[in-house]
Amino acid sequence: MNTLDKYEIDWISSIYKSIQSKPITIPANAKPDLSQRASKPYIVDIPLAEVPKPQPSSSAGPVSLTVTVKNIKASQSTEITVQSTSTIKDIKKGVVDASLASSIDSQRLLLKGKALMDDKLVKDYDSLANGSVLTLMLKPGSAPVSAPTSAPASTPASTSTSQQPQIPQVELSSADSDTTRHAPDPVIQSQSEQAHKSDYDSVLSDSAFWKKLNTFLTSEFKNEEYGRRTLETFFLSIKPSLTASEIALIREQAGFEAMGKQE
């Protein structure tokens, strides 16, 4: 920096200090001079984006689509073709026509677990498209209408025969028959039943086994009453597997009466 520049800087600094100490007062009614204002504002030159052109509508009209309605409980299904402008109620009418439901009010259609409203259009549900599967739920007490079964053609002769009342068949037995005069012998009946039983069941239904068990328990207990109680307890646990004739035979031949009191 040369000497001239230094003098200029000092001179400017002295003038700034002298002006700085003086207060500046602006009147309240002061107005800017509009004549000194620029006639046109400065506009930055920024390129504008092109205005997008309107795209033509992709859906020119209603679209036809086919959906499958399944009744999981009844293992029934049907395919229904509707328009995208059709209502859910129109689908339910197709379900009634397919004999999967008795009425529209008894139905409830589900799409992926969500119930569909009757007054909604098919196109209102984005997930409802061609090939979608709807689950049919029926209200309690409204069974699906069963398809009528066609009866096989019958000849006039067979028709007249089927309309005749059936005559009941009555079997007569002789008054001298043994089956009408005598009840079955419990001893003989028990012997025939034992022939078809296993060794386990045969032993438990044998009155001789209970005689031996009574003698054994009486000898093991000092008090005879304790032995009899033990025998009763064991007999009551086996009793459901015995027949009435076996129980009567054991009670008669085993030689103790306490078992009859617990029946």
Protein Blocks (a to p, Z undefined) as FASTA:
>chain_A
ZZklmmmmmmmmmmmmmmmmpccdddfkbccdfklpcfbdcdddddddddddddddfblb
dcddddddddfklopacdddddfkbcfklmmmmmmmnopafbfklpccdeehiacdfkbc
fklpmklcghiacdddddehiacdddddddddddfklmmmmmpccddddddddfkbmklm
pccdfklmmmmmmmmpcfklmmmmpmklmmmmmmmmmmmpmblklmmmmmmmmmmmmmmm
pcfklmmmmmmmnopaklmmmZZ
